[in-house]
C-alpha cells in the first residue's frame, strides 16, 4: 500500500513552527500522500489552515478547534489522535522533535501498541515490503543508528530533527481540501496549562538562525556575557547561544542553551566564545557549516577557524571592524 503520512503541524499564535515545516519535508520523502493536522482555539486555527493549504506537496489539511486545544496538552490531544488513527488509512505519524510532540506522540503510539522513533535525520520507505528505514544520532551524535520499522507495524510514529531537513516552502497553487475534525472533549483533564513564558528578543530564533554566537563559562557572569556577546550578535545579525555551563551559572536563559539537552543548531556560521566543548555541547552544533573556536579548547577539534586572541579584547575589535564594513 502507498504510504499516507499525518504531520502534526504545530503553531504558535497563528505562525507555523519551522520544525513542523521540516517534518513535512521528511513526510514527503516517504513517497505517498501527506495530510496535516492542525489543532488550536478558534482564534488561530483558521489562519493556520489557510497558510497550510499553500504548503508544497500537502494533499489535505485536517483541523480541529476547541478551547481545550488552545495549549497542546498531551492528555487532551491524545484522544483526538487515537480517534483519527483508529478509523483511517494513515501509515505514518510525523512531527518535529519539539517538547510538545515528544509528549504527545509516544503517548499515542503506546496506546496503539506501536513504537516511536525519535529525532530522525533521514527516512526511506520501501513500498514493496511496506517497511520504513530511519537514521538517528545516538551517543551525543558520535554514532548513527539505522532503525527499520517492518510492515508488521501498521502505523509508524517518528519525530524529525529540524536541522536535517529543509523547511517545506509555500507556493501559489490550487487550494487543497480542508476537512474539519470533531474535537474529543476531555472531562476534567489530569493536568492544566498555567502559563507560557517566552523569552522575547529582536534577534533571530536560535533554532533556525543562519548565524549563531555562543558563549560559555569563561564569560564570568551574566553582565559580561551580555556586554561581550550581544553587540557582536547584533552586528552579525546572529542569534545568541550558550553552553550548559553558562546557563547553569545564570549567565543566560535556558532557552539559549545549545547541546544535547538544549537546542540542536546547524547554522552557516557558529562562533564559540569561551566554550571548552564538552561532548554534550558538540552534539548540538557540530553540523554547523563554519565553526570558529579557541585553538586551545577541545572544541577546536571540530572547528574550521581558530580565534587566536583574548576574547575580551578581540570581540570589541571585531564589532568595530564589522561596523566599518
C-alpha positions as CSV (number, residue, x, y, z in Angstrom):
1,X,0.0,0.0,0.0
2,X,1.1,3.6,-0.7
3,X,2.1,5.5,2.5
4,X,-0.2,8.1,3.9
5,X,1.5,10.3,6.5
6,X,-0.2,12.5,9.1
7,X,2.0,15.5,10.1
8,X,1.3,17.2,13.4
9,X,1.6,20.8,12.2
10,X,2.4,22.9,15.3
11,X,1.9,26.7,15.5
12,X,2.3,29.4,18.0
13,X,-0.1,32.4,17.9
14,X,-1.0,31.5,14.3
15,X,2.5,31.1,12.9
16,X,3.6,27.6,11.8
17,X,6.7,26.3,13.6
18,X,9.8,26.0,11.4
19,X,10.4,22.5,12.9
20,X,7.0,21.3,11.6
21,X,7.8,22.5,8.1
22,X,11.0,20.3,8.3
23,X,8.8,17.4,9.5
24,X,6.6,17.9,6.4
25,X,9.6,17.7,4.2
26,X,10.6,14.3,5.8
27,X,7.0,13.1,5.4
28,X,7.1,13.9,1.7
29,X,10.2,11.7,1.3
30,X,8.0,8.6,2.2
31,X,6.6,9.0,-1.3
32,X,2.9,8.9,-0.7
33,X,0.1,11.2,0.4
34,X,0.7,13.7,3.2
35,X,-2.0,15.2,5.4
36,X,-1.5,17.9,8.1
37,X,-3.3,18.0,11.4
38,X,-3.8,21.5,13.0
39,X,-5.3,21.9,16.4
40,X,-6.0,25.0,18.4
41,X,-8.6,27.5,19.5
42,X,-10.9,29.4,17.1
43,X,-8.8,32.5,17.2
44,X,-5.8,31.0,15.4
45,X,-6.8,27.8,13.6
46,X,-8.4,29.3,10.5
47,X,-5.4,31.4,9.7
48,X,-3.0,28.5,10.1
49,X,-5.2,26.3,7.9
50,X,-5.0,29.0,5.1
51,X,-1.2,29.0,5.4
52,X,-1.1,25.2,5.4
53,X,-3.2,24.9,2.2
54,X,-0.3,26.6,0.3
55,X,2.4,24.3,1.5
56,X,4.2,22.4,-1.2
57,X,3.3,18.7,-1.5
58,X,0.5,18.7,1.1
59,X,-2.5,16.7,-0.1
60,X,-5.1,17.5,2.6
61,X,-5.5,19.6,5.8
62,X,-7.3,18.3,8.8
63,X,-8.2,20.7,11.6
64,X,-9.9,20.6,15.0
65,X,-11.0,23.5,17.0
66,X,-11.6,23.6,20.7
67,X,-10.9,25.9,23.7
68,X,-9.2,22.8,25.2
69,X,-6.7,22.8,22.3
70,X,-5.5,26.4,23.0
71,X,-2.4,24.9,24.6
72,X,-1.5,21.5,23.3
73,X,-1.5,19.3,26.5
74,X,-0.7,15.7,25.7
75,X,-3.5,14.4,27.9
76,X,-6.0,16.5,26.0
77,X,-4.7,15.8,22.5
78,X,-4.1,12.0,22.8
79,X,-7.9,11.1,22.5
80,X,-8.1,13.1,19.3
81,X,-5.1,11.3,17.7
82,X,-6.5,7.9,18.8
83,X,-9.8,8.6,17.2
84,X,-8.2,9.9,14.0
85,X,-5.8,7.0,13.7
86,X,-8.2,4.2,14.6
87,X,-10.6,4.7,11.7
88,X,-8.2,5.9,8.9
89,X,-5.7,4.9,6.4
90,X,-2.7,6.6,7.9
91,X,0.6,4.6,7.8
92,X,2.9,7.2,9.4
93,X,2.6,9.9,12.1
94,X,5.3,12.6,11.8
95,X,6.2,15.7,13.9
96,X,9.1,17.9,14.8
97,X,11.2,16.9,17.8
98,X,9.5,19.6,19.9
99,X,8.7,19.4,23.6
100,X,5.0,19.2,22.8
101,X,5.3,16.4,20.2
102,X,7.8,14.5,22.4
103,X,5.0,14.3,25.0
104,X,2.1,13.6,22.6
105,X,3.5,11.1,20.1
106,X,4.9,8.4,22.5
107,X,1.7,8.6,24.5
108,X,-0.4,8.0,21.4
109,X,1.9,5.3,20.0
110,X,1.9,3.4,23.3
111,X,-1.9,3.5,23.3
112,X,-1.9,2.0,19.8
113,X,0.9,-0.5,20.7
114,X,3.3,1.0,18.2
115,X,6.9,2.3,18.5
116,X,8.1,5.9,18.1
117,X,11.4,6.6,16.5
118,X,12.7,10.0,17.8
119,X,15.0,12.7,16.3
120,X,15.4,11.1,12.9
121,X,17.9,12.6,10.3
122,X,16.8,10.5,7.3
123,X,13.9,8.5,6.2
124,X,13.3,6.0,3.4
125,X,10.2,3.9,2.7
126,X,10.3,0.6,0.7
127,X,6.9,0.3,-0.9
128,X,7.5,-3.3,-2.0
129,X,8.0,-4.5,1.6
130,X,6.0,-1.7,3.3
131,X,8.9,-1.1,5.7
132,X,10.5,2.2,6.6
133,X,14.2,2.8,7.5
134,X,15.3,5.7,9.6
135,X,18.7,7.0,10.8
136,X,19.1,8.8,14.1
137,X,22.1,10.1,16.1
138,X,23.0,8.3,19.3
139,X,25.7,8.7,22.0
140,X,25.6,12.5,21.7
141,X,25.9,12.3,17.9
142,X,29.0,10.2,17.9
143,X,27.3,7.2,16.3
144,X,24.4,6.9,13.9
145,X,21.8,4.2,14.4
146,X,19.8,2.7,11.5
147,X,16.4,1.7,12.6
148,X,13.9,-0.3,10.5
149,X,10.2,-0.4,11.1
150,X,8.8,-3.5,9.4
151,X,5.5,-3.9,7.6
152,X,4.0,-5.7,10.7
153,X,3.8,-2.3,12.4
154,X,0.6,-0.7,10.8
155,X,1.3,2.9,12.0
156,X,4.9,4.1,12.3
157,X,5.5,7.2,14.5
158,X,8.6,9.3,14.2
159,X,9.9,12.8,15.2
160,X,12.3,14.7,13.0
161,X,15.5,16.6,13.7
162,X,14.7,20.0,12.1
163,X,18.3,20.8,11.1
164,X,18.4,17.6,8.9
165,X,15.6,18.6,6.6
166,X,14.9,21.9,4.8
167,X,11.6,23.5,5.7
168,X,8.8,23.0,3.1
169,X,8.2,26.2,1.2
170,X,4.8,27.7,0.4
171,X,3.7,28.2,-3.2
172,X,0.8,29.6,-5.2
173,X,-1.3,26.6,-6.1
174,X,-4.8,25.3,-6.1
175,X,-6.0,25.0,-2.5
176,X,-6.0,21.5,-1.1
177,X,-9.0,20.0,0.7
178,X,-9.5,21.2,4.3
179,X,-11.6,19.0,6.5
180,X,-12.8,19.7,10.0
181,X,-12.4,17.0,12.6
182,X,-14.8,16.9,15.6
183,X,-12.8,17.6,18.8
184,X,-12.7,14.9,21.5
185,X,-13.5,16.7,24.7
186,X,-11.7,15.5,27.9
187,X,-13.7,15.9,31.0
188,X,-11.6,17.0,34.0
189,X,-8.1,16.6,32.4
190,X,-5.4,15.5,34.9
191,X,-3.2,18.4,34.0
192,X,-3.9,22.0,33.2
193,X,-1.9,24.8,31.5
194,X,-0.9,27.5,33.9
195,X,1.1,29.9,31.8
196,X,3.6,30.1,28.9
197,X,6.7,32.2,29.4
198,X,8.6,33.2,26.2
199,X,11.9,35.0,26.1
200,X,11.4,38.0,23.8
201,X,14.2,39.0,21.5
202,X,14.7,41.0,18.4
203,X,17.4,38.7,17.3
204,X,16.8,35.7,15.0
205,X,15.3,32.5,16.6
206,X,18.2,30.3,17.7
207,X,16.8,27.1,16.2
208,X,16.6,28.4,12.6
209,X,19.3,31.3,12.6
210,X,21.9,31.2,9.9
211,X,24.5,32.7,12.3
212,X,25.0,31.9,16.0
213,X,27.3,33.5,18.5
214,X,27.6,31.3,21.6
215,X,29.2,31.9,25.0
216,X,30.4,29.7,27.8
217,X,31.6,29.6,31.4
218,X,34.7,31.7,30.6
219,X,32.4,34.8,30.2
220,X,32.5,35.2,34.0
221,X,29.0,36.5,34.7
222,X,25.6,37.5,33.2
223,X,26.7,41.1,32.7
224,X,29.9,40.2,30.9
225,X,28.1,37.6,28.8
226,X,25.7,40.3,27.7
227,X,28.2,43.1,27.0
228,X,30.6,40.9,25.2
229,X,28.3,38.7,23.0
230,X,25.2,40.8,22.3
231,X,27.0,43.6,20.3
232,X,28.7,41.0,18.1
233,X,25.5,39.1,17.6
234,X,23.7,42.3,16.6
235,X,26.3,43.5,14.1
236,X,26.3,40.0,12.5
237,X,22.5,39.6,12.6
238,X,23.1,36.5,14.6
239,X,21.2,34.6,17.3
240,X,22.8,34.2,20.8
241,X,23.5,30.7,22.2
242,X,25.0,29.5,25.4
243,X,26.7,26.3,26.8
244,X,25.1,24.3,29.5
245,X,27.7,25.7,32.0
246,X,26.8,29.3,31.1
247,X,23.1,28.6,31.6
248,X,23.6,26.7,34.8
249,X,25.8,29.6,36.1
250,X,22.9,32.0,35.4
251,X,24.7,33.9,32.5
252,X,21.9,33.2,30.0
253,X,18.3,32.0,29.9
254,X,17.9,28.2,29.4
255,X,16.1,28.9,26.1
256,X,19.5,29.8,24.7
257,X,21.2,26.5,25.6
258,X,22.9,24.7,22.7
259,X,23.6,21.0,23.1
260,X,22.3,17.5,23.8
261,X,19.9,18.8,26.4
262,X,19.3,22.1,24.7
263,X,18.7,23.1,21.1
264,X,20.4,21.4,18.1
265,X,21.5,24.0,15.6
266,X,23.3,23.9,12.2
267,X,23.9,27.5,11.0
268,X,26.2,28.7,8.3
269,X,28.4,30.3,11.0
270,X,28.8,29.2,14.6
271,X,31.2,31.2,16.9
272,X,32.1,29.5,20.1
273,X,33.5,32.1,22.6
274,X,34.7,30.9,26.0
275,X,33.4,27.4,25.4
276,X,35.6,24.4,26.0
277,X,33.4,22.0,24.0
278,X,32.0,19.2,26.2
279,X,30.7,16.2,24.1
280,X,27.1,17.3,25.0
281,X,27.7,20.7,23.5
282,X,29.2,19.3,20.4
283,X,26.1,17.2,19.9
284,X,24.1,20.4,19.4
285,X,26.3,22.3,16.9
286,X,28.9,20.2,15.1
287,X,26.8,20.1,11.9
288,X,27.4,23.9,11.5
289,X,29.0,24.8,8.2
290,X,31.7,27.1,9.6
291,X,32.8,26.8,13.2
292,X,35.0,29.5,14.9
293,X,36.6,28.5,18.2
294,X,39.6,28.9,20.5
295,X,42.5,26.7,19.3
296,X,43.4,25.9,22.9
297,X,40.0,24.4,23.7
298,X,38.9,20.8,22.9
299,X,36.1,22.2,20.7
300,X,38.8,23.2,18.1
301,X,38.8,19.5,17.0
302,X,35.5,20.2,15.1
303,X,36.3,23.9,14.2
304,X,37.2,25.3,10.9
305,X,38.8,28.6,12.1
306,X,40.8,29.3,15.2
307,X,40.4,32.7,17.0
308,X,43.9,33.2,18.5
309,X,43.3,36.1,20.9
310,X,41.9,37.1,24.2
311,X,38.1,37.1,23.6
312,X,37.6,40.2,25.8
313,X,40.0,42.1,23.5
314,X,39.2,40.7,20.1
315,X,35.4,40.7,20.3
316,X,35.1,44.5,20.7
317,X,37.7,44.9,17.9
318,X,35.6,42.6,15.7
319,X,32.5,44.6,16.4
320,X,34.2,47.9,15.5
321,X,35.6,46.5,12.2
322,X,32.3,45.0,11.2
323,X,30.5,48.3,11.8
324,X,33.0,50.0,9.5
325,X,32.5,47.4,6.8
